[in-house]
Amino acid sequence: MKELAKLVALIVATTWMAMGLWGCDRNEQKGEGDALVVVATTTMLEDLVATLGGDEIEVQGLLSTGADPHIYQPRPSDARLVSQSDAVVMNGLLLEGWMEGLVRHAGGERAIIVAGDAVDQDRLLRVEGAVDPHIWFDVAMWRQVAEHVSEGLIELAGSDQELAASIAQRHRHYDQVLAELHEWTQSQLNSIPDDRRVLITSHDAFNYFGQAYHIDVEAILGLSTEQEASQRDVANIIELVRARNAPAVFMESSVHPGLIQQVARETGIEAAGPLYSDSVGPVGSGAETYVGMVQANIQMITEALGGDYQAFDDRADLEEDKSEEEEV
């Protein structure tokens, strides 16, 4: 074990030293007028930066679609990517694990925009003493994150007033979309009968969701997928399903479905989903953006729990199109 620990320490030290050299290369090679490069740690944040930055900011994501940020181990290519960036946008709140060390110890200098800083400390949820990092499941909270990231990107733009104005304009429109999405989410979930308002998942990622939209949330695993579940944990969920007469349990896209499928088999109910939890969906799924991910999740939850689902009407887009037509 001691030899393994020494080997890990050597690898980390070597990686960070290499990042320092790559950071120097970046500073030497970057010329005036080059596009700003922003690295995002999660797929939700990658989508957010792309939405706010448009074609004027190059966004690179560390995580691929479906990857689990709780257990992700950075690669040498990630270190190089971070060291050559102008800024990093990360969730914080201990979500990224190893990635946080990579971000904060990369060579060179860059802005670090932490999404979790957008949320007041007294609104952060804690489970067994640990801060819950899954703030994106409350759409109103994600609006705060979008504003915070927008401000960070505008500051990054510096003297480029045209870029700053473009980011601000895109943020205003996106904020309107998120406001509509939050209102729609509430209306969909309000249609679920009172005796069916329980969301049972693989890991404890939906606490902000439950608080915002008044749904009871239960899970086999804790906040992090690094934790291991015992058969007692599984048995407790089985008992809960029977006690609540739950119509379904839900798989998650970034968590192995074995445990939740076991619960479904032993209780004879549907294993719905998978819900998109720690990642947006793949291209072509309709859930490849944050807005699409929320819509897909709400449809699965509303229909599986017996609500009256109505498709999302992106009224912000419609109103923008209408105003453009009136101007013409």
C-alpha positions in Angstrom: 0.0 0.0 0.0 2.9 2.4 0.8 4.4 1.8 -2.6 1.1 2.4 -4.3 0.7 5.7 -2.4 4.2 6.8 -3.4 3.4 6.0 -7.1 0.2 8.0 -7.0 2.0 10.9 -5.4 4.7 10.8 -8.1 2.1 10.7 -10.8 0.3 13.7 -9.4 3.5 15.7 -8.9 4.7 14.9 -12.4 1.3 15.9 -13.9 1.2 19.2 -12.1 4.8 20.0 -13.1 3.9 19.3 -16.7 0.9 21.5 -16.4 3.1 24.3 -15.2 5.2 23.9 -18.4 2.1 23.7 -20.6 0.8 26.8 -18.9 3.9 28.7 -19.9 3.5 27.5 -23.5 0.0 28.8 -23.5 1.0 32.2 -22.3 3.7 32.5 -24.9 1.7 31.2 -27.8 -1.6 33.0 -27.2 -1.8 36.1 -29.4 -4.0 39.2 -29.4 -7.4 38.5 -31.0 -7.3 34.8 -30.4 -10.7 33.4 -29.1 -11.0 32.9 -25.4 -10.9 29.3 -24.3 -13.0 28.3 -21.4 -12.9 24.8 -19.8 -16.1 23.5 -18.1 -15.9 20.6 -15.7 -19.5 19.2 -16.2 -21.7 18.8 -19.2 -24.3 21.1 -17.8 -21.7 23.8 -17.3 -20.3 23.2 -20.8 -23.8 23.8 -22.2 -24.2 26.9 -20.1 -20.9 28.4 -21.3 -21.7 27.5 -24.9 -25.1 29.2 -24.6 -23.7 32.4 -23.1 -20.5 32.5 -25.2 -22.0 31.6 -28.5 -19.5 31.4 -31.3 -17.2 34.0 -29.7 -15.9 31.8 -26.9 -14.4 28.3 -27.4 -15.7 26.0 -24.7 -14.0 22.7 -23.9 -15.6 20.1 -21.6 -13.6 17.8 -19.3 -16.4 15.2 -19.0 -18.0 13.3 -21.8 -21.7 12.7 -21.9 -22.8 10.2 -19.3 -19.6 10.5 -17.3 -19.9 10.6 -13.5 -18.2 13.7 -12.0 -18.1 12.1 -8.5 -15.6 9.4 -9.5 -13.9 10.8 -12.6 -10.2 10.5 -12.7 -8.4 13.3 -14.7 -6.2 12.3 -17.7 -3.0 14.0 -18.8 -4.9 15.5 -21.7 -7.2 17.2 -19.2 -4.2 18.8 -17.4 -3.0 20.2 -20.7 -6.5 21.5 -21.6 -6.8 23.3 -18.3 -3.3 24.7 -18.4 -3.9 26.2 -21.9 -7.3 27.8 -21.0 -8.2 31.4 -20.2 -10.8 30.4 -17.6 -12.4 27.3 -15.9 -16.0 27.1 -15.0 -16.6 24.4 -12.3 -19.5 23.4 -10.1 -17.6 23.4 -6.8 -19.3 22.2 -3.6 -16.9 19.2 -3.7 -18.6 17.7 -6.8 -15.6 17.4 -8.9 -13.3 15.6 -6.5 -9.9 15.0 -8.2 -10.7 17.6 -10.9 -10.7 20.4 -8.3 -7.1 19.8 -7.6 -6.3 19.7 -11.3 -8.1 23.0 -11.9 -6.6 24.9 -8.9 -3.0 23.7 -9.5 -2.7 24.1 -13.2 0.2 26.1 -14.6 -0.2 29.7 -15.7 -3.0 32.0 -14.6 -6.7 31.9 -15.4 -10.0 32.9 -13.9 -11.9 30.2 -12.0 -15.7 30.7 -12.0 -17.4 28.5 -9.4 -21.1 27.9 -10.0 -21.7 27.0 -6.3 -20.7 30.6 -5.3 -23.9 31.8 -6.9 -26.1 30.2 -4.2 -26.5 31.7 -0.8 -24.9 29.5 1.9 -28.2 29.3 3.8 -29.9 27.8 0.8 -27.4 25.0 0.4 -28.6 21.6 1.5 -26.5 19.3 3.7 -26.9 15.6 4.0 -25.1 13.8 6.8 -22.9 16.8 7.2 -21.9 17.1 3.6 -23.0 19.9 1.2 -25.2 18.7 -1.6 -23.6 19.8 -4.9 -26.5 19.0 -7.2 -27.8 22.6 -7.5 -28.8 22.3 -11.2 -32.0 20.3 -10.3 -33.6 23.5 -9.1 -34.2 25.5 -12.2 -34.6 28.7 -10.2 -31.2 28.1 -8.6 -29.7 27.4 -12.1 -30.9 30.9 -13.1 -28.6 32.2 -10.3 -25.8 30.1 -11.6 -26.3 31.4 -15.2 -26.2 35.0 -14.0 -23.0 34.3 -12.0 -21.3 32.6 -14.9 -22.4 35.4 -17.3 -20.9 38.0 -15.0 -17.6 36.0 -14.9 -17.5 35.7 -18.7 -18.2 39.4 -19.1 -15.3 40.2 -16.7 -13.2 37.8 -18.8 -14.0 39.7 -21.9 -12.2 42.7 -20.4 -12.0 45.6 -22.8 -13.8 43.7 -25.6 -17.1 45.6 -25.2 -18.7 43.9 -28.2 -18.1 40.5 -26.7 -19.3 41.6 -23.3 -22.5 43.0 -24.8 -23.1 39.8 -26.7 -22.8 37.7 -23.6 -25.2 40.0 -21.7 -27.7 39.8 -24.5 -27.6 36.0 -24.6 -27.9 35.9 -20.9 -31.0 38.0 -20.9 -32.7 35.7 -23.3 -31.5 32.5 -21.6 -32.7 33.9 -18.2 -36.2 34.3 -19.7 -36.1 30.7 -21.0 -35.1 29.4 -17.6 -37.9 31.4 -15.9 -40.4 29.8 -18.3 -38.9 26.4 -17.7 -39.1 26.7 -13.9 -42.8 27.7 -14.1 -43.5 24.9 -16.5 -41.7 22.4 -14.3 -43.9 23.4 -11.3 -47.1 23.1 -13.3 -46.2 19.6 -14.6 -45.2 18.2 -11.2 -48.3 19.8 -9.5 -50.4 17.5 -11.6 -49.0 14.4 -9.9 -51.5 13.1 -7.3 -50.6 13.7 -3.6 -50.3 10.0 -2.8 -47.8 9.4 -5.7 -45.4 12.3 -5.0 -42.3 10.3 -4.2 -39.1 10.1 -6.4 -37.0 7.0 -5.7 -33.6 6.9 -7.4 -30.2 5.3 -7.3 -28.3 8.1 -5.6 -29.2 11.1 -3.6 -29.0 13.7 -6.3 -32.5 15.2 -6.3 -32.8 16.9 -2.9 -32.9 20.4 -4.4 -35.4 19.2 -6.9 -37.6 17.8 -4.1 -37.4 21.0 -2.1 -38.2 23.2 -5.0 -41.0 21.2 -6.5 -42.5 19.6 -3.3 -41.6 16.0 -4.2 -40.4 13.5 -1.6 -37.0 12.2 -2.6 -35.5 8.8 -1.5 -32.4 7.0 -2.8 -30.4 3.9 -2.2 -27.0 5.6 -2.3 -25.9 8.8 -0.7 -24.8 12.1 -2.3 -21.8 10.5 -4.0 -21.8 7.5 -6.3 -18.5 6.6 -4.6 -20.5 5.2 -1.7 -21.5 1.6 -1.7 -24.9 0.4 -0.8 -25.5 -2.6 1.6 -28.4 -5.0 1.2 -29.9 -3.3 4.2 -30.0 -0.1 2.1 -31.7 -1.9 -0.7 -34.2 -3.6 1.7 -35.0 -0.2 3.2 -36.0 1.2 -0.2 -38.0 -1.9 -0.9 -39.9 -1.4 2.3 -40.4 2.3 1.4 -41.8 1.4 -2.1 -44.4 -0.9 -0.5 -45.3 1.5 2.3 -45.8 4.4 -0.1 -47.3 2.3 -2.8 -44.9 4.0 -5.2 -45.8 3.5 -8.9 -42.2 3.5 -10.1 -38.6 3.8 -9.2 -36.1 5.6 -11.4 -32.8 4.6 -13.0 -30.1 7.3 -13.7 -28.0 7.8 -16.8 -24.7 8.1 -15.0 -25.3 5.4 -12.3 -25.2 1.6 -12.8 -28.9 0.5 -12.8 -28.4 -2.8 -11.0 -29.6 -1.8 -7.5 -32.7 0.1 -8.7 -33.6 -2.7 -11.1 -33.4 -5.1 -8.1 -35.8 -2.9 -6.2 -38.2 -2.9 -9.2 -38.0 -6.7 -9.6 -38.7 -7.4 -5.9 -41.6 -5.0 -5.7 -43.1 -5.7 -9.1 -43.1 -2.0 -10.2 -41.7 -0.1 -13.2 -38.0 0.9 -13.4 -38.5 4.2 -15.2 -36.0 6.4 -16.9 -33.1 6.7 -17.0 -33.2 10.2 -15.6 -30.4 12.5 -16.5 -28.7 13.2 -13.2 -25.0 14.2 -13.3 -24.8 14.7 -17.1 -26.9 15.9 -20.0 -27.9 13.4 -22.6 -26.1 12.3 -25.8 -26.5 14.2 -29.1 -29.8 13.2 -30.7 -31.5 12.3 -27.4 -33.3 15.7 -27.0 -31.6 16.0 -23.7 -28.2 17.2 -24.9 -28.7 20.7 -23.4 -29.6 21.7 -19.9 -33.1 22.8 -21.0 -33.6 19.6 -22.9 -32.4 17.5 -20.0 -34.9 19.2 -17.6 -37.7 18.6 -20.1 -36.8 14.9 -20.6 -36.6 14.4 -16.8 -39.9 16.1 -16.1 -41.7 14.1 -18.8 -40.4 10.8 -17.4 -41.2 11.7 -13.8 -44.7 13.2 -14.5 -45.8 10.3 -16.7 -44.4 7.6 -14.4 -46.0 9.0 -11.3 -49.4 9.5 -12.8 -49.4 13.2 -13.6 -50.9 15.0 -16.6 -47.9 15.8 -18.8 -48.0 18.7 -21.3 -45.0 19.4 -23.5 -42.8 22.5 -22.7 -43.8 25.6 -24.7 -40.6 27.7 -25.0 -42.5 31.0 -24.8 -39.3 33.0 -24.5 -38.4 31.9 -28.1 -41.9 32.5 -29.3 -42.0 36.0 -27.9 -38.6 36.8 -29.3 -39.7 35.6 -32.8 -42.9 37.7 -32.5 -41.0 40.9 -31.5 -38.7 40.4 -34.5 -41.7 40.0 -36.8 -43.3 43.2 -35.4 -40.1 45.1 -36.0 -40.1 44.0 -39.7 
